[in-house]
Amino acid sequence: MSRKTNKELAKMHWKDRYEYEARAAVNRHDRLSERELIKIIERNNVGQYFAVWSALGRKGTVANAAMPMWHYLQRNPGKHHMLNRYHCTAALFQILGMPDPASKSDLRKGVQWDSHGEEARQEALLELRAIIEERQFG
């Protein structure tokens, strides 16, 4: 995919531009190592296209990525972070061998959404942490 000029980007329909920029972000993140991706989430610099999560879902390991992802979920409450929590949780479940693309499980819903309050979300996170620790050490 060749990089468009600012003038070309300015002329694009908003939807086409979003998709173009999202593809570019995915391509950039796919070139990064697992460690580089983890550093991005540890700095809370995840960007707007959710590309870090899809890359981590493909490259991440339970040993290295699972707990940094859990910490991201734990420290980012509120509506502003809901979509990042959704994508982070999808990638984390993929790493854990628990893919749930429709997010139908109660645990996944509890971790990513705060519809039952932040206290309930934090309780779901503790349940998820136990699963991560079992996969890491069990």
Secondary structure, DSSP 4 states (H G I P E B T S, - for coil): -PPPPHHHHHHS-HHHHHHHHHHHHHHHHHTS-HHHHHHHHHTT---SS-HHHHHHHHH--TTTTHHHHHHHHHH--SGGGHHHHHHHHHHHHHHTT---TT--SHHHHHHH--TT-HHHHHHHHHHHHHHHHHHHH-
